[in-house]
Amino acid sequence: MTLFDLSGKTAIITGSTKGIGRAIASRMAEHGANVVISSRKEDLCAEVAADINDNWIKGDNRAVSIPCHISHKEQLQELTDKTLAEFGQIDTLVCNAAVNPYYGAIQDIPDTAFDRIMETNIRSNHWLCQMVLPHIAKAGGGAAMIISSVGGLSAGGVLGAYGISKAADMAMARTLAVEWGPQNVTVNAIAPGLVKTNFARALWEDEERLKRQNTRVPLRRIGEPDEIAGIAVYLASAAGTFTTGTTLVIDGGSTIAS
């Protein structure tokens, strides 16, 4: 086995029909993992799974579609159960799906938007980790990761509630790393900076905002989904087996320069 070989492993990636989640699923499949494509829309899940099977698979691994709305606990349990039925084990979990229905000052956020952010970005990840991590341990160990954000490391701006939820995800990763480390399960958070995805479109499509952003970033650009996917492959592979309980900041240097 090479350091980044994922052959024989099975990974669940939530929110994997676009953006960072899709890139992670594609690259894990490229490195040999079975991947479960999951999001709310069944047709998109099937489309992405087919694309990965046609264009990214190089061995006898495969991608399957298991739609799931992460805010519904029973659907998360179905996602877990169907993955086990399909592949017999789970080695890797990537909690990527998240929401941000509000863009503005936290002083003015409606209760409904605040609750939705916290329930989806924190509680759903907690539920899924509760369900999946025992199976990762049963498989002999593996990796779980929560896609957080540099918004969880800084304050202000128009993404306050989202930032609170992402800071909580970092704390969750630390807590789970301590609980599950003795069973050979690593748990980490990944905190991307601004990445060119549909989720962040409101930030990078504004040319003036993007120009200001790039002048503050040492690399003078925003990220691409594959640049986050590479970190996920690392954490899921033999290369990442001594990395746990930390937050990997992948932001082109924006945090250190701000």
N, C-alpha and C positions, 0 to 999 in steps of 0.2 A: 504493500500500500504506500502510495506517495502522500506527501503532507496534505494535499488538497483533494484527495480522492474521496468521493462520497458514495462509491459503489456499495450496494447492499443496504443503504440507508433509506428511510422514508421520512419525508418532511411535509408537514402541514404549513401552508403559508396563507394567512387570511388577507383579504383585500388584494388578491393576486391577479386581478384581471387588467390592471393598468399600473403605470408608474413604477414606484420602487418595488412593490410587491410582485409585479409581473417580471421585473428584471431579476429579482432574487430567485423566483421559481425557475426562470429560464436558465440562469447560470448554475443553479444547483443541479438541474437536470443535465446540463452540459457536463458537469463533473461526476455524473453517475447516479444521482439520487432519484428515487421515485418521488414525485411531487404531487401534492393535492392542491388543486386550484380551487379557491373558494372565495366567493363574494355573494352579494344578494341576488344577482341576476343569473339565472340558469343558462340562458343563451350565451352570455359573455363567458361564463366559466367553460362551457363546452368549446367555444371558439378558441380560447387561449390554450386549453388542454390540447386541442387538435394541432394548433400551431407549434407547440412545444414538441409534441410527438413527431411532427413532420420535419422540424428544422433544428431541434436542439439535442435530441436524443442520439447518443453515439453507441450505446450498448443495449442491454436487455432490460433496462429500466423503462419506466413509462410515467406519463402524466395522466391523472384522472380528475374529473370534475365532480365536486361535492358542494353544491350551493349552500350558503348558510348566512343568515342574518345574525350578526354577533350579539345584537341586543336581546335576543331570545335564548334563554338558557337551554331550553329543550332542543333548539337547533344546534347549539354548540355540542351538546351531548350526542346528537345524531352525527355530527361531523366527526367526532372522536370514534364513535362506534363503527361508522361506515369505513373509516380509514383502517381500523383494525381488521374489519371483515375483508377488506380489499387486499391488504398487504401483510397482515399478521403481526405487525409491530409498528411503533412510532419511535423515531430516533431524534427528530428535530422538530421544534415548534417555532414559528415566526409569527408573533402577534403584530401584524402590520396595519390592519384595518383601523381607521379612526375617522372622526368627524370634526368639523368646525363650522357649525351653522351660524356663527356670529362673528362679525368683523367690526370692531369698534371699541370704545372705552368700556372697561368692565363695570364702571359705575352705572351704565345704562343697560346692561345685559338683562334680557327677560329671564325669569326663573326657568321657563321651559327650555331655553337654549342652554343655560348653565347646567341644568339637570341632564340634558341629553349628552353634553360633552363629557361630564363626569361618569355617567353610566356607561357610555360607549367606550371611552378611552381608558377608563380605569377598571370599572367593575367587570366588564366583559373579558378583559385580559385576565383578571383574577379568576373568573369562572373557568376560562379555558385552561389556564395553568393548573388549577385544581384537578381538572379532568384528565389532562394529558401527561403531566409530569410523573405521576405514578407509573404510567406505561413506559415512559422513557427510562425510568429507573429499572423497570422489569426487563427491559431489553438489554440491560447491562450498562446503561448510561448513555448520555448524549447531550444535546444542547438545546436550550430555549433562549430566545431573544425577543425583546420588546422594542419595536421601533419607536423611539422617543423623538426628541427635537431639541435643537439649541434654544428653542423658545422656553424650555424648562430650566435653562441656566441663566436667563436674563429676564428683566422686567420691563414693563412699559409697552408702548405701541398699541396695536389694535388687536392683538391676539392673546390678551391676558388670561382668559379662562382656559384657552387651549394650552397655554404655557403652564398653568397650574396642573392640568391633567398630565402633561408630559413630565413635569418634575415628579409627580407621584409615580409614574411608570419607572423612573430611575430608582426611586426608593423601593418599589416592588421588586425590581430585579435584584437589588442588594439583599433584601429580606429572603427571597426565594433561593438565592445563591447560598446563603448560610444554612437554610433548612435542607436543601437537596444536595449540597456538596458531598456529604458522606456517602451518598448513593451514586456518586460519579455523574451527577447532572450539573452542567454549568448553566448559569443564567446571567445574561448580560443585557444591557440596553445599548441601542445604537442611536445617536443623536445627530441626524443630518442637519446641515445648514440649508440654505435655499437651494432646492434642486428643481430642475426643469421637468415638472410633472403637471398634470391637469389640476391636482389638488392645490398647487401653489400658483396657479395661473394668474390670479389677481395680483400677485406680487411681482412676477417677472414679465408680464405683458405690459406693465406700465413702464415705458421707456425711461422716463425721468427717475423713477424709483429704482429701476434696475441699474441705471448709470451711477446713482449715488451708492447703491449697494456694492457695486463692483469696485468703486474707488476705495472702499473700506476693507475689502478682502485682499489679503496678501497675494493670492493667486489671480486676482483681478477678473474673476468670472464666477458664475454659479455652477453647481454640480450637475452631473448626469446620473440617472438611475443606476447604471452599471457600476458607478463608483461607490454606491452603497451596497450593491449586490456582492461586490468582492469581499467586503467585510463580513457579510453574512456567510459566505462560503467558508471564509477563514474560521469563523466561530463554530461552524458545523463540522469542520474537518479535524483531522489529527493535529493540525497546526495550532488549533485553538483550545486544546484540551486543558491547558493550565491557565486559561483566562476566564475568570468568573467574578461576578459581583461588581463589575465596573461599567462605566458608560464610555463608549468609544465615540468621540466627537469627530465627525467627518464633515468639515465645513469650509475647507479651503483656507483656514486660518482666521475666519471672521471673528470668532470668539476671543482669541488672544489679542486681536488688533483693535477691538472695540473698547 
